[in-house]
Amino acid sequence: MKKTFEATSANILSVTVETNTPKGGDTGHGGKTVITFKDHSSTNMRIKSDNDSTYNNVEEISLLFGGDTEYETLIRCLKFAVYELEKQHYENTITNN
């Protein structure tokens, strides 16, 4: 089931997530998880992939992870990212004020 959340501030950014896991194994069993970030207005969003030496502007980024354990490790990595970004933002707020 596909779900989308839209965040509005000085920019508008949405994230859409979808998974059909668990499917009982690796990507060959058909399990997939997709996460897409989309700029709807004024979002400064860039990507750098394997062969790029610089960040390139984009309006939409989609990542597909195939398999059950890929879903599990993605969730753990996203939880870490949220925790660490909120912590660093808080620390920067204290330091910069």
VODO-241503 format. One record per atom (N, C-alpha, C, O, CB): residue in one letter; x, y, z. Coordinates in steps of 0.1 Angstrom, whole numbers, plus 2048, in hexadecimal, padded with zeros to 3 digits. Glycine has a CB too. Layout:
N
AXYZ...
END
This chain:
97
M8087F4800M800800800M80980C800M81280E809M7F680080CK8078157F7K80F8217F5K80982C7FEK7FD82F7FEK80F8267E6K812833805K80E83E80EK81784A80BK82384880AK80E83A81DT81185680BT819862809T81786C814T80C86E819T8158687FBF821873818F82187E822F82788A81CF832889815F82987A82FE82189581DE8268A2818E8298AC823E8218AE82CE81C8A880EA8358B1823A8398BB82DA83B8C9826A8418CA81CA8478B7834T8358D382DT8358E0827T83C8EA831T8398EA83DT8278E5824S8458F182BS84C8FC833S84F907828S84690B821S8598F783AA85B90C828A85F91581DA86090D810A861913805A86D91C820N860900811N8608F7805N8558ED808N84F8EC812N86E8F0803I8528E57FDI8488DA7FFI84F8CD7FAI8538CC7EEI83B8DD7F7L8508C3803L8568B7800L84D8AB804L8478AC80EL8648B5807S84C8A17FBS8448957FFS84D8897FFS8578887F8S8388947F5V84887F806V84F872806V843868804V83986980BV85786F813T84685F7FBT83C8547F9T8448477FCT84F8457F8T8378547EAV83D83E803V843831807V83A826803V82D827804V846831816E84081A800E83880F7FDE8408027FFE84C8027FBE8328107EET83A7F8804T8417EB805T8377E0804T82C7E1808T8497EA813N83C7D47FFN8337C97FFN83A7BD807N8367B2806N8317C47F0T8447C180ET84B7B7817T8437B4823T83A7BC827T8597BC81BP8457A8829P84E79E825P84979481AP83D792819P852796832K85278F813K84F786808K85777980AK856770801K85278C7FAG85E778815G86576B818G87376A812G87875F810G85D760812G87A775810G88877480BG88D780804G88978B807G889768802D89677D7FBD89D7887F4D89478D7E9D88978A7E8D8AB7837EFT89A7967E1T89379D7D6T88D7937CCT8837967C6T89C7A77CFG8927877CBG88D77D7C2G87F7787C6G8787737BEG8967727C1H87B77A7D3H86E7767D8H8647817D5H85877F7D8H86F7737E7G86878D7D0G85F7977CCG85D7A27D6G8557AC7D3G8527917C9G8647A27E1G8627AD7EBG8697B97E6G8747B97E1G8687A87F8K8627C57E8K8687D17E4K8637DC7EEK8577DC7F2K8657D57D6T86C7E67F0T8687F27F8T86D7FE7F0T8787FE7EBT86F7F1806V8648087EEV8678147E6V8658207EFV85B8217F6V85F8147D9I86F8297EFI86D8367F6I8718417EBI87B8407E5I877837802T86784B7EAT8698557E0T8678637E7T85E8657EET85F8547D5F87186C7E5F8708797E9F86D8827DDF8748807D3F87D87E7F0K86488B7DEK8608947D3K85F8A27D7K8598A57E1K85388F7CCD8658AB7CFD8648B97D1D8588BE7CBD8558BC7BFD8718C07CBH8508C57D3H8448CC7CDH8458DB7CCH83E8E17C5H8378C87D6S84F8E07D3S8528EF7D3S85E8F27DBS85F8F07E7S8468F77D8S8688F87D4S8748FE7DAS87C8F57E3S8828FA7ECS86F90A7E2T87C8E87E1T8858DF7E8T8928DE7E2T8938DA7D6T87E8D27EAN89D8E27E9N8AB8E17E4N8AF8D27E6N8B38CF7F1N8B48EB7EBM8AD8CA7DCM8B08BB7DEM8B98B77D3M8B78BA7C7M8A28B37DDR8C48B07D7R8CE8AC7CER8D289D7D1R8D18997DCR8DA8B57CEI8D78977C7I8DC8897C9I8EA8887C3I8EE88F7BAI8D387F7C2K8F187E7C9K8FE87A7C3K8FE86B7C3K8FD8657CDK90A8807CCS9008657B7S8FF8577B6S90D8517B3S9178597B3S8F68527ABD90E8447B1D91B83E7B0D9258457A7D9318467AAD9198307ABN92184879BN92A84E791N92B85D791N932862788N926849784D924864799D92487279AD92F8777A3D9328717ADD91787879ES93588279FS93F8897A8S9398957AFS93F89A7B8S94B88D7A0T92D8997AAT9268A47B1T9188A17B3T9128977AET9278B17A8Y9118A97BBY9038A87BEY8FB8AE7B3Y8FF8B97AEY8FF8AE7CCN8F18A87AEN8E88AD7A3N8DA8B07A8N8D58A87B0N8E88A3797N8D58BB7A4N8C78BF7A8N8BD8B57A2N8BE8B0796N8C48CD7A3V8B38B17AAV8A98A87A6V89B8AD7ABV89B8B57B5V8AB89A7AAE8908A97A5E8838AC7AAE87D8A07B1E8748A17B9E87A8B179FE8828947AEE87D8887B4E88887D7B5E89087C7ACE8718827ACI8888777C1I89186C7C3I8898607C8I8818607D1I89C8707CES88B8547C1S8858487C5S89083D7C7S89983C7C0S87B8437BAL88E8367D2L89782B7D6L88F81E7D7L88581E7DEL89F82E7E3L8948147D1L88D8077D2L8977FD7D9L8A27FC7D5L8898017C4F8927F67E3F8997EC7EAF8927DF7E8F8867DE7ECF89B7F07FAG8997D57E3G8937C87E0G8967BE7EBG8A27BB7EEG8977C37D3G88C7B87F1G88E7AD7FBG8897B1809G8887BD80CG89C7A97FBD8877A7811D8837A881FD88D7AF828D88A7B882FD87E79B825T89A7AA827T8A47AF830T8A87BE82CT8AC7C6834T8B07A7831E8A67C081FE8A97CE81BE89F7D8820E8A27E3824E8A97CF80BY8927D3822Y8887DB828Y88D7DE837Y88C7E983CY87A7D4828E8907D383EE8947D484CE8A07DD84EE8A07E6857E8977C6851T8AA7DC846T8B67E4848T8B37F3844T8B97FC84AT8C27DF840L8AB7F583AL8A7802836L8A0809842L8A3815845L89D80282AI896802848I88F808854I89980C85FI898817864I8857FF859R8A2803862R8AC80686CR8B5812869R8B881A871R8B57FA86FC8B981385CC8C181E858C8B982B858C8BF83685BC8C681C84AL8AC82B854L8A4837854L8A283C862L8A2848865L89783484DK8A083286CK89E83687AK8AB83D87FK8AA847886K89B82A882F8B683787CF8C383D880F8C484B87AF8C8854881F8CF83587BA8C184D86DA8C285A866A8B986486DA8BE86F86FA8BE859857V8AD861870V8A486A877V8A986E884V8AA87A888V895864878Y8AD86488CY8B386789AY8BF870899Y8C087A8A0Y8B685A8A1E8C886C890E8D587488FE8D388288AE8D988B88FE8DF86C887L8CA884880L8C789187AL8C189A885L8C48A6886L8BF89086EE8B789588CE8B089C896E8BA8A08A1E8BA8AC8A6E8A489589CK8C38978A5K8CD89A8AFK8D68A58ABK8D98AE8B2K8D488D8B3Q8DC8A389FQ8E58AD899Q8DE8BB898Q8E58C589BQ8EB8A988CH8D28BB893H8CB8C8892H8C98CF89FH8CB8DB8A0H8BD8C588BY8C58C78A9Y8C48CC8B7Y8D18D28BCY8D28DD8C1Y8BF8C28C1E8DC8CA8BAE8E98CF8BFE8EE8DB8B7E8F48E48BDE8F48C38BCN8EB8DC8AAN8EE8E88A2N8E68F48A7N8EB8FF8A7N8EB8E6893T8D98F28ABT8D18FD8B0T8D79028BDT8D790F8BET8C38F88B3I8DC8FA8C6I8E28FE8D2I8EF9068CFI8F19108D5I8E48F28DCT8F79008C7T9049068C4T9039138BCT90B91C8BFT90C8FC8BBN8F99148B3N8F89208ABN8F092B8B2N8F09368ACN8F191D89EN8EB9298BDN8E39348C4N8EA9398D0N8E59428D7N8D592F8C8
END
